Amino acid sequence: MPTKSPHIRLARKQDANALHAMAMEIGKATGCADKLVSTPDDLARDGFGDAPAFEAMIATQDETPVAMCIFFPSYSTFRGRAGLYIQDLYVAPSHRGGGFARHLVSVVARHAQQTGKAYIRLSVDAENMVGQRFYEKLGMRHADDEKIYVLDGDAFDNLAKTSDP
């Protein structure tokens, strides 16, 4: 772990290339690199326009990106409160093991709280035991009463077409 702490800040449009590169590293690590079809331009458009679909914290060391956390708003009708959903969390191998990921998520939690959010949700790859243990150490709990479902691709297109009267 480097001796100088990385600087964490909200990502800006010019960080889109770095965010995408770190998302690609997540894809490689999870064996899903072939599923990553986004581009840096997609991230620049969707994260930094008039109505951003997400925000991100990015950490840099000597101006080199070393970590990121991408998140977006969530709402719980059960809680009656807004929260955040963490989509991606990445820390470069050179910065792992020293509590930096915990610090990054802590910064996101503080940002959430400062913007009126009351909780954080996320999903973790079913085979990522290290990630699961990490989130449990943060105090997160596995929601045994929920399963994540995804509708995309042809199934998404076909269902959307059936909405016509």
Buried (B, 14 or more C-beta within 10 A) or exposed (E): EEEEEBEBEEBEEEBBBBBBEBBBBBBEBBEEEEEBEBEBEEBBBBBBEEEBBBBBBBBBBEEEBBBBBBBBBBEEEEEEEBBBBBBBBBBBEEBBEEEBBEBBBEBBBEBBEEEEBEBBBBEBEEEEEEBBEBBEEEEBEEEEEEEEEEEEEEEEEEEEEEEEE
